[in-house]
Amino acid sequence: MSRQRSMEKISSSEYVSIGELSRLTGCRYSTLKYYTEEGMLPFEQEEENLTRRYLRVETVERIERIRKLKENGKTIPEIKNLVKNT
């Protein structure tokens, strides 16, 4: 079992895991996994089985943008188009 990093460490990391993103944004893990699978959250992966790593600052900003678009009544396909083109 992996030990969780402190919020202080997470908040100063260049890269974060999906679980850490969930803690940073308050977004459910399953929601972030869905956004990732839909291509809305870019990530890096060293090899096939290694953890996906997300750029913390850019990804948190993107999640906030997705949230705002959802609040404004945009559908997932509309949001995908909007966030992929930025």
N, C-alpha and C positions, 0 to 999 in steps of 0.2 A: 504494500500500500504506500502511495506516495504522500509525503508530507506537504501540506499546503504552505505556499509562501505567504509571508505577511503582506497585508495591504500596502504597507510602506514600500516593500520590494516590488510588488506588482505595479504600483503607481509610478515607479521610476524606471521600469523595464522598457526596453525598446520593443520586445516581443512578449506576447502573453498567450496562454492556452485558452481554449474555448471556456473551460470552467472559470478561469480567472476573468475572462470577459464578462461572464455571467455575473460574477461578484461585483465587477466594476460598474456595470450598467443596470443591474437589477432585472435584466432580461432573462427569461427562462432558458436553461441549457437547450431544451428541445427546440425552442424558437431560433436560437442562434445556429443550431445544427441545420435546421430547415433553410435559413437564410444562406448558409454556407453551401448547402447542396443545390440551392437554386442559383448559385453563382453571384449572390449579392454581397458576400463578404470574401474578399480575396485573402488567401493565406499562402504560406510557404510550408513545404514539407520536404525534409532532407531526403528521406527514402520512403518507400511504400508504406511501411508499418509505423513510422515515427509520428509523433504528435504533430498536429497542424499548429503552426505558429502564426499569430496575427500581429501585424504592426499595431501597437496599442493606440497611439494617438489617432491615426487615420481611421482605424476600425471603430473606435468609440464614437468618433464624429459621424461616421457612416451610419451606425446604429441609431444615433440621435436623429439623423436625417430621415431614416426609414420610419422611425416612430412618428415624426411630424407629418410625413406624407400619409401614413395610415390614419392619423387623427384628422387629416383633411379629406378623408374619404377615398383616397387612392386605393386601387386594387393591387394585389401582389404583381401581376404582369405589368401594370403601369409603373409601379415602384421599381421593378427590375430594369425596365427601360431607362428610367430616370437616373438610377444610381450607377448603372453600367456605363453610361455615357459621360461620367464625370471622373 
